[in-house]
Amino acid sequence: MREPRLYVLDPDSIARGLATDIYFARCREILERKGLCSTRVRYEIHCYGLPKGYRWGVFAGLEEALYILKGKNVDVYAIPEGTLFREYYPLMVIEGEVCEVIQLETAILGVLRFYTSVATKAARIRKVAGDKLVLFFGLRAQHPAIAPALDRAAYIGGVDAVSGVPARELLGLEPKGTMPHVYIIVFGDPVEAWKAFDEVVPPDVPRIALVDTFFDERHEALMAARALGPRLWGVRLDTPKSRRGDMRMIVEEVRWALRIHGYDNVKIVVSGGINEEQLARLRDVADAFGVGTSIACPPPIDLSMDVVEIYRDGKWVPMAKRGKWPGMKQVYRCRPIVEDYLDSPGKRIVCSDGSEARPLLEKVIEGGKLVKDLPSLEEIRSYVLEQLKQVEL
């Protein structure tokens, strides 16, 4: 009898180019046989299409892409991880012999598209939520092998906390969460479940009671408030979709009941299928949101990796397939998205306020070696949040 297994690749196999499409492997073999492997090219990674209604994306996944590229005989230029961008912006440039890179395209694009799509959706949620707390609960929506990467991408986009246990060790983030329905169902009595949580869980963990398991949300919210008293931080509403009704009315009803019974301090957390539209409708009546699937399974950001220059007769020659813009480019930034300029490298661009625009693409790898310090996760997230203040959704 065949034993089950997990069909995942280890990091070393990915970096060695095994996570590739067969046509890249075959073409690399042909290039080797025909003596063309040493041909130097410049690949550009760019976005040629944002999802409908999106004005910008958040570039993420650079650190993992650099993990794949380090040790190869390549030079790499990139905009900083966490940079907001528009369509057509060059995000990375990889320069080297074609056979050093050709089998890595699949993995590099996979990393960048995954990270950028998730971080962009998280940033949109963050923008709509304003100063309300946003927790990411989306690990169950994706393969567990990528759980830490999923949490990292969501955190880069601006969520306040993530729920994955591996985030503590791999990301330096303390995982946050409340309690599942199965926990209360096993007890058979919500009050007993809440009191057991309060008794066993360390006191620095906020007491947030799930209040929609057996009874009406208003009734269970009051039960929790009476059971835990001042130790209750908040209640979570996660009503199944089939019985949801109007969530705003439910939140307002629970809020009113808590208030008239003297529990004004109890906060309300809403989760279950939250997206930008629903969050916008609830942000003035709820205190916090648990967001999962909409961030974990976002509309894809369409990133492409194409040759834009080839080295011939001692110089770089602009060359690209139809529909792409040939030649190496640079993004010059004055204000995020609002005033950016796309031009050739080495230009001096003056902003509308008279200041000089900052070129965004910088060399990060030279000859396979990292030449620029990588920012911390907190620094990347802060960079995203600062840019979000200056753009519209």
Summary of the structure (lengths in Angstrom):
residues: 393
radius of gyration: 24.7
end to end distance: 53.8
largest distance: 82.1
contacts: 1261
relative contact order: 0.16
helix: 39%
strand: 23%
